[in-house]
């Protein structure tokens, strides 16, 4: 009985850890994409200056 309980708690811990990792990874990717979108006009301006 206690072995099943331990497996159950371990499963909950693993699933929640994976969920947190996925959540923070998605937030980080979205942050990078927004940052890239914000820097694109600056890159275009630099290209115009050097062309």
C-alpha positions as CSV (number, residue, x, y, z in Angstrom):
1,X,0.0,0.0,0.0
2,X,2.7,2.5,1.0
3,X,4.7,1.6,-2.1
4,X,1.7,2.5,-4.3
5,X,1.3,5.7,-2.4
6,X,5.0,6.6,-2.8
7,X,4.7,5.9,-6.6
8,X,1.6,8.1,-6.7
9,X,3.4,11.0,-5.0
10,X,6.5,10.6,-7.1
11,X,4.3,10.7,-10.2
12,X,2.7,14.0,-9.0
13,X,6.1,15.5,-8.3
14,X,7.5,14.5,-11.7
15,X,4.4,15.7,-13.6
16,X,4.4,19.1,-11.7
17,X,8.1,19.5,-12.3
18,X,7.7,18.8,-16.0
19,X,4.8,21.2,-16.2
20,X,6.8,24.0,-14.5
21,X,9.7,23.4,-16.9
22,X,7.4,23.6,-19.9
23,X,5.7,26.7,-18.6
24,X,9.0,28.6,-17.9
25,X,10.4,27.4,-21.3
26,X,7.4,28.8,-23.1
27,X,7.6,32.1,-21.2
28,X,11.3,32.3,-22.1
29,X,10.7,31.6,-25.8
30,X,7.9,34.1,-25.9
31,X,10.1,36.7,-24.3
32,X,12.9,36.0,-26.9
33,X,10.4,36.3,-29.8
34,X,9.0,39.6,-28.5
35,X,12.6,40.9,-28.0
36,X,13.4,39.9,-31.6
37,X,10.3,41.6,-32.9
38,X,11.2,44.7,-31.1
39,X,14.8,44.7,-32.5
40,X,13.8,44.0,-36.1
41,X,13.1,47.7,-37.0
42,X,16.5,48.6,-35.5
43,X,18.2,46.0,-37.6
44,X,16.3,47.2,-40.7
45,X,17.5,50.8,-40.0
46,X,21.1,49.6,-39.6
47,X,20.9,47.7,-42.9
48,X,19.6,50.9,-44.6
49,X,22.4,52.9,-43.1
50,X,25.1,50.5,-44.3
51,X,23.6,49.8,-47.8
